[in-house]
Amino acid sequence: PVVLKLQYPDQEGAHEAEALSRWNGDGAVRLLAHDPDDWALLLERCDPGDPLWTADADEALDVLTGLLPRLWIPADAPFDRLADEAARWAGNLPALWEAAGRPFERRLLDAAVSALTDLGPGQGEQVLLHQDLHSGNVLRARREPWLVIDPKPLVGEREFGVVAAVRGSSLGRGDAALRYRLDRLTAELGLDRERVLGWALGQTLAWGFENGAVLPGQVE
């Protein structure tokens, strides 16, 4: 039993196979074969495959704090750099906001652009990151209780690695739940809380537009 994954050919997933190969099954699904010409990956199957959001929030955060340090290995080429992505996001956001009809207040846009501009340079140690590690990309398995899938790899500081888990609503909606995730993940993983918060604001808005419109859940 294996999984055949046919990727959508975009830059975010261009080096997924390389990330899985470097993790070599340590906390993530194993890469069994790869055909780069057809964007095809043969992967270890997670059985039963329940996503992490089926666990309660505290258990899910326990799982994440256990998995994330195992994924944060030193890395460089061929992966895209978080610093470059941050600069691109900061440059694109004002035009996206204008094209979507200025769908939220300017101060939120300015705060996101400022965070991305300030955080990109001068990061901490550069490690391999899964930039979309929300609770749907961690599945219950047999080889280990939980395994990570679907990396969109970047190289950057650890503080960025928890952003998807902080901003995702599947582990609880509202200010209190978000702050709880932020506080637990930063404290237990020894991360700079303000940098995590800035990265979360920046990426949430950078990924908050689609087909010329804003995604309301991202803005919320």
SULZIRA-V704848 format. One record per backbone hydrogen bond with DSSP energy under -1.0 kcal/mol. NH is the residue of the N-H (numbers start at 1). CO is the residue of the C=O. E is the energy in kcal/mol with one decimal. If there is no record, write none. Layout:
# SULZIRA-V704848
nh:co:e
NH:CO:E
NH:CO:E
This chain:
# SULZIRA-V704848
nh:co:e
3:43:-2.6
5:41:-3.2
7:39:-2.9
10:8:-1.9
14:11:-1.2
16:13:-1.7
19:15:-2.2
20:16:-2.5
21:17:-2.3
22:18:-2.2
23:19:-2.3
24:20:-1.9
26:23:-2.1
27:25:-1.6
29:148:-2.4
32:42:-3.1
33:42:-1.4
35:40:-2.9
40:35:-2.2
41:5:-2.7
42:33:-2.7
43:3:-3.2
44:30:-2.4
49:140:-1.9
52:135:-1.4
52:138:-1.9
54:51:-2.0
55:52:-1.9
60:56:-2.6
61:57:-2.3
62:58:-2.0
63:59:-2.4
64:60:-2.3
65:61:-2.5
66:62:-1.3
67:63:-2.3
68:64:-2.7
70:67:-1.0
71:67:-1.1
71:68:-1.0
72:68:-1.3
73:71:-2.2
79:76:-1.5
82:155:-3.0
85:81:-2.1
86:82:-2.9
87:83:-1.8
88:84:-2.2
89:85:-3.1
90:86:-2.6
91:87:-2.0
92:88:-2.1
93:89:-2.2
96:92:-2.1
97:93:-2.6
98:94:-2.3
99:95:-2.7
100:96:-1.7
101:98:-1.8
102:97:-2.5
109:105:-1.2
110:106:-2.9
111:107:-2.0
112:108:-2.0
113:109:-2.5
114:110:-2.5
115:111:-2.3
116:112:-2.5
117:113:-2.3
118:114:-2.4
119:115:-2.7
120:116:-1.6
127:156:-2.8
128:73:-2.7
129:154:-3.2
131:152:-1.2
134:132:-2.0
137:134:-1.9
139:147:-2.9
140:50:-2.7
141:145:-1.8
147:139:-2.6
148:27:-2.0
149:137:-2.5
154:129:-1.6
155:80:-2.1
156:127:-2.1
160:157:-1.4
161:158:-1.6
163:160:-1.5
166:162:-2.1
167:163:-2.7
168:164:-1.5
172:169:-1.9
178:174:-2.2
179:175:-2.9
180:176:-2.1
181:177:-2.2
182:178:-2.7
183:179:-2.9
184:180:-2.6
185:181:-2.5
186:182:-2.1
187:183:-2.2
188:184:-2.7
189:185:-1.5
191:186:-2.6
196:192:-2.2
197:193:-2.5
198:194:-2.2
199:195:-2.7
200:196:-2.6
201:197:-2.2
202:198:-2.4
203:199:-2.9
204:200:-2.0
205:201:-1.7
206:202:-2.2
207:203:-2.3
208:205:-1.9
210:213:-3.1
213:210:-1.5
215:208:-3.2
218:215:-1.1
219:215:-1.5
220:216:-2.4
